[in-house]
Amino acid sequence: MDETDRLDSLCSIIVESDNTIRFVGISNKMGNQIISRYRRDLIPLLTREETEKLAIDSVLRMNTRKDFESKLGKPIYSFMLYQSKRLTIAIENKEYPALTASFDIEADHENNNKIIQ
């Protein structure tokens, strides 16, 4: 199984792990969405282009935090609490460094351990 297949499988497992997870995607180091999975029968809140732009913005923000790694350590995840919830996780992969997920409004956003683990 190559890396893309492994990451695709990871996205599928995550999106199926909790019925409040709406979307899971993995971006490359430039922020381009490489893999994405939506919950079955879901009507996305954003267009494909908007999702791509948000992924690029997330990766850019992650990259700006690298300046502080020597003093603070590597970032684990960043959580943006909109009325709909979105999580960005740094993953240990040089080519595909970011996993993003979005949740239903009623999701317990402080209990995102299923994704972080």
N, C-alpha and C positions, 0 to 999 in steps of 0.2 A: 504494500500500500504506500503510495507516494504521499508527500507532505500535503498537497492540496486535498487528496481524498481523506486524509486523517483529519484535517481541519473542517472539511465538509461534514464528516461524521460527527465531530465535536459539536458543531452548530445544531445538527439535527437532534442530538442527545439533549442539549441544553434546552432547546425550544420545546421539546416534549416533556421535560422534567417538571414543569410547573405550568398550570393553566393560566397564570397571570402574565407569563412571558409572551409578549407580542411578536418580538423580532430579535434575531441574533445575526450579527454579521462580523466578518473579519476583513480588515483593511491591510493593504500593503504599506510599506514605509513612506509612500507618497500620499497615503490617505485614500487611494482608490479602493472601493469595495470589491473584494475578490470573491467572497462567498457570502450569501445571505439566505436566511430561512425565516419565513413568517409562520405564525401559528396557523393551523389549518382553518380555512373559511374566514380568515381575517380580512377586513377592509383596511389597508394601511392608511395612516394619518398623513404620511408624506409621499410625494411622488418619488420615483426612482432617482431623479435628478436632485431632489431635496435631500434624500437620504445620503446620496453620494457627497453632497456639499457638507452635510453635517459630519460625515465620517472624515473628510479632509480637515475640517476645523478641529475635530477631536485629536487627530494625529498631530496636527501643528501645535496644539496646546500641550500634548504629551512631550513633543520634542523640545519645547521651550523649558520644560521642567528638568531636562538633562543637565542644565547648568548647575543645579543644586544637588545632584546625586552624590557628589563627593562629600558633601556635608550632611545630607539628610538620608541618604540611601536611595535605592531604586523605588520609584512609585509603584504601588500595588494596584490601585484603581482610583478612578475619579468618578464621582457621582453627581450628575446634574439633576436637580429636582425641579422639573417643570411640573405643570399640572398633570402631564403624562410623564412618566419617569424614565430616565435614560442613564445608563451606566457604561463607562468606558474602562476597560481593564487592559493594562500593559501585559503582554504575554512574552515569554522568553523565546522569541523567534525574530531573528534579524530581518527577515524578508516580510513577515506578516506580524507586525508588533502590536496590533490593537484589535480587541474584541469589543464590539458594542452590543448593547441589548436595550430593549425598551420593554416597559411593563404597563399593565393596566393601572389605572388611577388607584384602585383599591388595593394594589399589591403592597405587601409589607416591605418597603424599600430598605429598611434597616436589616433585613434578614436575607441578604443576597448570597449566602454561603454556598448555595448550590452551584452558582456560576463561578465564584472565586476559587473554590476548591478544584 
